[in-house]
Amino acid sequence: MFQLTKNKSNKAQLIWGLLIGIVFGFLLQKGGATKYDVIVGQLLLIDHTVLKIMLSAVLTGMLGLYALKARGLIELSLKSGSIGMNVIGGLIFGVGFAILGYCPGTIAGAIGNGYLDALTGGLPGILIGSGLFAAIYPKVKDGVLKAGYYGDITLPRLLKAKDWVVVIPVGILIILILFLLEGSGVM
């Protein structure tokens, strides 16, 4: 994702990661995204609470990361990607999401809320799914996971544009979508 510039320690990165994770989890819980009914409502397209939370998080994260990058406080450390990786990851994520109605982030929040379905189904599901993927990874890493390889590209790099030439219009688009969702009458 990103790393602090070289003059910062790994310990500082861990502390920042923990603090940001706690704040994000708190906001997920306060926004209602750890509730099964809200998640299922999103999947049925009758409750846009989760979409609004995630778009707000993308907007905040995008603006924050690029502001920190512009000031030289962080360096982006991108992971390479491929269509195969996204398809396999999406299938694993989607199956778990469809079976239980939680994603990994909301499972953690739901466990924090004391929801037994997240603790007894979600946590073991994450552990089993991660274990199975780790077991098959050596067999698929050079095959299906490399299909459609596109490297470590970002939207500004893809468009051969300066970061803010892309970030500002994307930010405005996200804000417009949020206003449309809020005015749609659907939660």
C-alpha positions as CSV (number, residue, x, y, z in Angstrom):
1,M,0.0,0.0,0.0
2,F,2.3,2.8,1.2
3,Q,5.3,3.1,3.4
4,L,6.6,6.1,5.4
5,T,9.7,7.6,3.8
6,K,13.0,6.0,4.8
7,N,13.6,8.3,7.8
8,K,10.6,6.8,9.6
9,S,10.8,3.4,11.4
10,N,8.9,0.2,10.9
11,K,7.6,0.6,14.4
12,A,6.0,4.0,13.5
13,Q,4.4,2.3,10.4
14,L,2.9,-0.4,12.6
15,I,1.6,2.1,15.2
16,W,0.0,4.3,12.4
17,G,-1.5,1.2,10.8
18,L,-3.0,0.1,14.1
19,L,-4.4,3.5,14.9
20,I,-5.9,3.9,11.4
21,G,-7.3,0.4,11.6
22,I,-9.0,1.1,15.0
23,V,-10.5,4.4,13.6
24,F,-11.7,2.6,10.5
25,G,-13.3,-0.2,12.5
26,F,-14.9,2.3,14.8
27,L,-16.4,4.1,11.8
28,L,-17.6,0.9,10.2
29,Q,-19.4,0.0,13.5
30,K,-20.8,3.5,13.9
31,G,-22.0,3.5,10.3
32,G,-23.8,0.3,10.7
33,A,-21.7,-1.7,8.3
34,T,-21.1,-4.5,10.8
35,K,-24.8,-5.4,10.9
36,Y,-25.8,-8.4,8.9
37,D,-29.1,-6.7,7.8
38,V,-27.2,-3.7,6.4
39,I,-24.8,-5.9,4.5
40,V,-27.6,-8.0,3.0
41,G,-29.5,-4.8,2.2
42,Q,-26.5,-3.7,0.2
43,L,-26.3,-7.0,-1.7
44,L,-30.0,-6.7,-2.5
45,L,-29.5,-3.1,-3.6
46,I,-32.1,-1.7,-1.1
47,D,-29.6,-0.2,1.4
48,H,-26.6,1.8,0.2
49,T,-25.1,2.4,3.7
50,V,-22.1,0.2,2.9
51,L,-21.5,1.8,-0.5
52,K,-21.6,5.3,1.0
53,I,-19.2,4.2,3.8
54,M,-16.8,2.7,1.3
55,L,-16.9,5.6,-1.1
56,S,-16.2,8.0,1.7
57,A,-13.3,5.8,2.8
58,V,-11.9,5.7,-0.7
59,L,-12.2,9.5,-1.1
60,T,-10.6,10.1,2.3
61,G,-7.8,7.6,1.7
62,M,-7.1,8.8,-1.8
63,L,-6.9,12.4,-0.8
64,G,-4.9,11.6,2.3
65,L,-2.4,9.3,0.6
66,Y,-1.8,11.7,-2.4
67,A,-1.4,14.7,0.0
68,L,1.1,12.8,2.1
69,K,2.9,11.6,-1.1
70,A,3.0,15.2,-2.5
71,R,4.7,16.4,0.8
72,G,7.2,13.6,0.6
73,L,6.0,11.9,3.8
74,I,5.2,8.6,2.2
75,E,6.2,6.6,-0.9
76,L,3.6,4.4,-2.6
77,S,4.6,0.8,-2.6
78,L,2.3,-0.8,-5.1
79,K,1.7,-4.5,-5.6
80,S,1.6,-5.9,-9.1
81,G,-1.8,-7.2,-10.3
82,S,-3.4,-9.3,-12.9
83,I,-6.9,-10.1,-14.1
84,G,-6.3,-13.7,-12.8
85,M,-5.5,-12.4,-9.3
86,N,-8.6,-10.2,-9.3
87,V,-10.9,-13.0,-10.5
88,I,-9.6,-15.6,-8.0
89,G,-9.6,-13.0,-5.2
90,G,-13.1,-11.8,-6.1
91,L,-14.4,-15.4,-6.2
92,I,-13.0,-16.2,-2.8
93,F,-14.2,-13.0,-1.3
94,G,-17.6,-13.3,-3.0
95,V,-18.2,-16.9,-1.8
96,G,-17.4,-16.0,1.8
97,F,-19.5,-12.8,1.5
98,A,-22.5,-14.7,0.0
99,I,-22.3,-17.5,2.6
100,L,-22.1,-15.4,5.7
101,G,-23.0,-11.8,4.7
102,Y,-19.8,-10.3,6.0
103,C,-16.5,-9.2,4.4
104,P,-13.2,-9.5,6.3
105,G,-13.4,-6.0,7.7
106,T,-17.0,-6.2,8.8
107,I,-16.4,-9.7,10.3
108,A,-13.8,-8.1,12.7
109,G,-16.2,-5.3,13.5
110,A,-19.1,-7.7,14.0
111,I,-16.9,-9.9,16.4
112,G,-16.2,-6.7,18.3
113,N,-19.9,-6.1,18.6
114,G,-20.3,-9.6,20.0
115,Y,-22.1,-11.2,17.0
116,L,-21.7,-14.9,17.4
117,D,-22.3,-15.7,13.7
118,A,-19.2,-13.6,12.8
119,L,-17.2,-15.3,15.5
120,T,-18.3,-18.9,14.8
121,G,-18.6,-18.7,11.0
122,G,-16.6,-15.7,9.9
123,L,-13.4,-16.1,11.8
124,P,-13.0,-19.8,11.0
125,G,-14.0,-19.0,7.4
126,I,-11.2,-16.5,7.1
127,L,-8.7,-18.9,8.7
128,I,-9.8,-21.8,6.5
129,G,-9.9,-19.8,3.3
130,S,-6.5,-18.2,4.0
131,G,-5.0,-21.7,4.7
132,L,-6.5,-23.2,1.6
133,F,-5.2,-20.3,-0.6
134,A,-1.8,-20.6,1.0
135,A,-1.8,-24.3,0.2
136,I,-2.7,-23.9,-3.4
137,Y,-0.7,-20.7,-4.0
138,P,2.5,-22.5,-5.1
139,K,0.5,-24.4,-7.8
140,V,-1.3,-21.3,-9.2
141,K,1.1,-18.4,-8.8
142,D,2.7,-18.8,-12.2
143,G,-0.4,-20.0,-14.0
144,V,-3.9,-18.6,-13.4
145,L,-2.7,-15.8,-11.1
146,K,-0.4,-14.4,-13.9
147,A,-3.2,-14.4,-16.5
148,G,-3.8,-10.8,-17.7
149,Y,-0.8,-9.4,-15.8
150,Y,-0.8,-5.6,-15.8
151,G,1.9,-4.8,-13.2
152,D,1.9,-2.1,-10.6
153,I,-0.1,0.5,-12.4
154,T,-2.1,3.4,-10.9
155,L,-4.7,5.4,-12.7
156,P,-2.5,8.5,-13.0
157,R,0.3,6.3,-14.5
158,L,-2.1,4.6,-16.8
159,L,-3.3,8.0,-18.1
160,K,0.2,9.4,-18.1
161,A,-0.9,12.3,-16.0
162,K,0.2,14.1,-12.8
163,D,-1.4,12.6,-9.7
164,W,-3.7,15.6,-8.9
165,V,-5.0,15.9,-12.5
166,V,-6.6,12.5,-11.9
167,V,-7.2,12.6,-8.1
168,I,-9.3,15.8,-8.2
169,P,-11.8,14.7,-10.9
170,V,-12.1,11.3,-9.4
171,G,-12.7,12.9,-6.0
172,I,-15.4,15.2,-7.5
173,L,-17.0,12.1,-9.2
174,I,-17.1,10.3,-5.8
175,I,-18.7,13.3,-4.1
176,L,-21.3,13.5,-6.9
177,I,-22.1,9.8,-6.5
178,L,-22.5,10.2,-2.8
179,F,-24.9,13.1,-3.3
180,L,-26.9,11.1,-5.8
181,L,-27.0,8.1,-3.4
182,E,-28.1,10.4,-0.5
183,G,-30.9,11.9,-2.6
184,S,-32.1,8.6,-4.0
185,G,-34.3,7.9,-1.0
186,V,-32.6,4.5,-0.5
187,M,-30.7,4.4,2.8
